[in-house]
């Protein structure tokens, strides 16, 4: 067994970052004779999934498994692989005493392992088998292929266990999960078009595989904790589809159940918001000055009244000492009412100051009022995420996936924007747009600057306007099952 292990490590796994030995009783092996180089090794218990996960998390991209119960060992490997935080295409060699390779290679769990070789021990040799993997039928794909034979002097043919040459799938059927979402994926009867759909169809030609679509009404769908679900995400996670595409982003929660391809498209999410409403004519007299200026005017008027009243009391320079009459006198100066005969002394200076200030205010106010009455005024438009958060402006779409990228947002603004998101049915979206409800509608800004707009919003296009800034931007990927 030591010689066999030594030959496997140094002829098949020599380039490994780390090799994990998974066995029931590792004490009977001399690992110093097996590892005669600088390859790190980790030893894990055969039935202890925790130690296997720990080994995989250390970076081991190869494993040698010795067992008499191949089916249970493969299940343990699958669970450990899915719990591991290290995403690697691991090379796995299993050594067992099973007589027929088909007993192992026909297990459904092996669909999750691309590089798996099983060695069957006999009296004088060990034969190593792997799945054919390619081919049009399930039977052809799972047909055992003899890779090499090991005898005491080493491997007979010296073949590579893991050639990783998947350039020809020989018409193997792959299931593609998507839905009709222009311009990424367009499904219209027997017509298949769209940016990502063309990628997939071209890939099928390049790698020589056939395909079938997996679709349902859940659109992007969701993934449950037991790795089941619906839509693109759920169908791929539960192995109902081999890969999925359709404006999928780098979502953290889904990454725990799926593997992502490299990003290939940048996209942005923005909103079509209701056009600003025209302000009521009742508000026009208050528009020339801001709220701060109005507050300052009220404070100035109050201070002037108090000052005039004190002057009247102390110096008896006014004809009246009543506070109300003092208020009306100062207010009259501020609105350019002709002044009565002013008394001499300090009160005259004070009142002349208010008279001059009133002249300036009246001139400024009247000129500004003319412009407001000439040019229509509208409410503030919705242009930025910060404005959306500050005003509590809700935004909506037909699926939660539009807001998935903001779930882990730590910024206060984007955290509130996420909480303002709501889902609506297609009919509710159209009705809200036509009736001008206070809600914005999520749309996708494509790399060319064009928009992917829900066709149901088209009848309300005259009532909507585009936000100037994106809520966020993302990178588009395809997904495959976590392997």
Buried (B, 14 or more C-beta within 10 A) or exposed (E): BEBBBBBBBBBBBEEBEBBBBBBBEBEEBEBEEBBEEEBEBBBBBBBBBEBBBBBBBBBBBBBBBBBEBBBEBBBBBBBBBBBBEBEBEBBBBBBBEBEEBEBBBBBEBBBBBBBBBBBBBEEEEBBBBBBBBBBBEEEBBBBBEEBBBBEEEEBEEEBEBBEEEEEEBBBBBBBBBBBBBBBBBBBEEEEBEBBBBBBBBEBBEEBEBEBEBBBBEBBBBBBEEEBBBBBBBBBBBBBBBBBBBBBBBBBEEBBBBBBBEEEEBEBBBBBBBBBEEEBEEEEEEEBBBEEEEEEEBEEBBEEBBBBBBBBBEEEEBBEEBEBEBBBBBBBBBBEBEEBEEBBEEEBEEBBEEBBEBBEEBEEEBEEEBEEBBEEEBEEEBBBBBEBBBEEEBBBBBBBBBBBBBBEEBEEEBBBBBBBBBEBBEEEBBBBBBEEEEEBBBBBBBBEEEEEBBBEBBEEBEEBBBEBEBBBBEBBBBBBBBBB
